[in-house]
Amino acid sequence: MKITSLEPARCVPDPDAGLGALRTERGNLPLESVDVHAAISGLIAGVEVAQGFRNPYDVTLEATYVFPLPDRAAVTGFRMEADDRVVEGVLKERGQARADYDRALREGRRAAIAEEDRPDVFTIRVGNILPGERVTVRLTMSQPLPYEDGAATFRFPLVVAPRYIPGEPIDGPPAGSGTAPDTGAVPDASRITPPVLLPGFPNPVRLSLSADVDAAGLELRELASSLHVVEEENGTVRLRPGERLDRDFILRLSFAASTSLRFDGAGTFALFVVPPELETDRQPRDLVLLLDRSGSMTGWKMVAARRAAARIVDTLTPRDRFAVLAFDSVVEEAFEGLAEGSDRNRYRAVEHLSRVDARGGTELLEPLRRAIALLDGEQGRERVLVLVTDGQVGNEDQILELTGGALSAMRVHTVGIDRAVNAGFLGRLASLGAGRSELVESEDRLDAAMDQIHRRIGAPLVTDLSLKGLDVEPGTVTHLGSIFPGVPLRVYGRCRGGSSATVRGLASGAPWEERVTGAVVDNPALRAVWARAHLRELEDRYAMGERELEQEIVRVSLDNGVLCRFTAYVAADTRQVAEGGPEHQVIQPVELPSGWEQPASPMAFGLAAMSSPAPAPDTFTGIAPAGGFAALLGGEDAAAPRMARGPMFARPAPAPRAMRSLDTVKPQLVAELDRLKALPAPDAIYLADLGSRLATLSAYLGGHTELAALARELEEAGRPGADLGALMRRAVEVLTSLTGSSGPGEGGGQRRPFWKRA
């Protein structure tokens, strides 16, 4: 076995920079250590992550840490350890978990909560840490390893990169304690934008990462670490001391895999089919290439992106048609419409790409819409969209909601270029279009990745796949997609019976099938990995408009003990250690990802210098912005104005004079009522702002007598001597009457978005 890594000279850590345990006026920041241990067996890894916190203050502390995990990892356990006490976390519906956490803090008990904000972005809060005390929280998870071209990849992200946040800021308390304001397009932006350290801070977090490698009986030919210097001894790979949490850890394991079908003995199966040796005849293609030229793509990423785009253009033939769109805050086309893939046009496209430099923000929605319009063409041509980007956007749910349906009708490939890439979002886009997501973490990796992209951008080997032979439980089989060269088919599901499976499809228009005999294995991770994959598909469907899936998502999560965006793990101690809630709150700053250039302004890309204090952590428990999955984020032709925080409107659409039904705005009114009831006390500014929002809704409806009258009453809240209690009761009375609500989630009311339930 051979183990390779980057040259040590290219990976020398900077002793004067780092994350966590940093000196401030009041002591050190709370995160002391991160320990990651993986046990890799074949194509599944079991991982435990331990995060060590210390309270350096002389008062009780609540620490918040926003961090990444692999987007396909199934989080199945959570534990808090403090003062020789071990508290096991319990998975609950997210609002209930928050209520339990808040109650524990109010009662002076230690507590911790783990929440998912994106498939690969999580938040842990640890509250009532006593002065000088250390608390450790542990997460356990199982993750499948992608396998392509004879190698499996264990990728573990270590930093949440700054993300571009589009949209207008919205009113009200923030959803989280990050640096970016919540916007109409990203109503939870403050939950996914932790402050970022400027260079030069000493004493980094103590990072420990190790992986036990077991090829499960297969011949392991090579181990290769892409971005870190590693040491290997007796089958265990370890990072050298002194590494920083500023880039993904990537370990590639080369071995020959084989087709298999595994049952866990409890109804879960995992099918793995190696691509057949087939020649394909492909249709003429209409291909649109989207190249991200935003500011976060500066440096080596822009060079790599241009090279990747040029290689993709090189795959075209005169039978194909194509367009090249470079985008940041605006979209620029190499030429108008779809052009023939002639030598002349391909040369023009590559020449255009050579002049593209990084600038501006990552406004991804508009170029996707343009690409969809260009690919709405004639029959008999394969429609292909290729996106080259780092994926660092915050409005993933909005993009899926407004483009997901159209993208699922074409083939979508994504090329992610970054050392801390948004792999979760790029994978979601590719899976919608039955395409591939290729990740490029360094210039050294680019040539190998481009060889794979060159082959995968062509036609898949087998399409129109179906699964026969198993008595599957309806709705539980993960998306079959297509089989591409070098990329095995991987399917998970639940079944009531059967010992073998047959995969059928079309290869160059002719029938193709392969039969696989199954075997029972003792591997409880199979069910967790299936549940995670199933939850991802359900959540994507929810984001695309199937709101009725919420209860099913919660049920699958709780039944299988796998964390999702609608549930949370909470660990609450039974012992009282303080007089009440924490007296100080800190959100842990994170590293600027390796390879990113420090912006001229500390606030560019949502960064925050330590000299600029972050917004205060959210103390309005249960009162947070709506949006994300639950927002009604309309486009230009949406039937309702664009949503802002909860039901508030930042920039309402022009209101036509024609009367609209009250039902068109009832979800907004229900959310307003929920927020109003959650106020701890009448607030003059809030009530006056509510009046202005209700006036906007009334105008949108073409004039609504009761709404307009209530709006006029509430706008008086800012005047001296106003009876705020009476105004608040009046607003609750009118909104309850208009919505038919008896309380949040009751009667005809719409449930609160998942991140504001408590």
Secondary structure, 3 states (H helix, E strand, C coil): CEEECCCHHHCCCCCCCCCCCCEECCEECCEEEEEEEEEEECCEEEEEEEEEEECCCCCCEEEEEEEECCCCCEEEEEEEEECCEEEECEEEEHHHHHHHHHHHHHCCEEEEEEEEEECCEEEEEEEEECCCCEEEEEEEEEEECCEECCEEEEEECCCCCCCECCCCECCCCCCCCCCCCCECCCCCHHHCCCCECCCCCCCCCEEEEEEEEECCCCCCCEEEECCCCEEEECCEEEECCCCCCCCCEEEEEECCCCCEEEECCCCEEEEEECCCCCCCCCCCEEEEEEEECCHHHCCHHHHHHHHHHHHHHCCCCCCCEEEEEEECCCEEECCCCCEECCHHHHHHHHHHHHCCCCCCCCCCHHHHHHHHHHCCCCCCCEEEEEEEECCCECCHHHHHHHHHHHHCCCEEEEEEECCCCCHHHHHHHHHHCCCCEEEECCHHHHHHHHHHHHHHCCCCCEEEEEEECCEECCCCCCCCCCEECCECEEEEEEEEECCEEEEEEEECCEEEEEEEEEEECCCCHHHHHHHHHHHHHHHHHHHCCCHHHHHHHHHHHHHHCCCCCCEEEEEEEEEECCCCCCCEEEECCECCCCCCCCCCCCCHHHCCCCCCCCCCCCCCCCCCCCCHHHCCCCCCCCCCCCCCCCCCCCCCCCCCCCCCCHHHHHHHHHHHHHHHHHCCCCCHHHHHHHHHHHHHHHHHCCCCHHHHHHHHHHHHHHCCCCCHHHHHHHHHHHHHHHHCCCCCCCCCCCCCCHHHCC
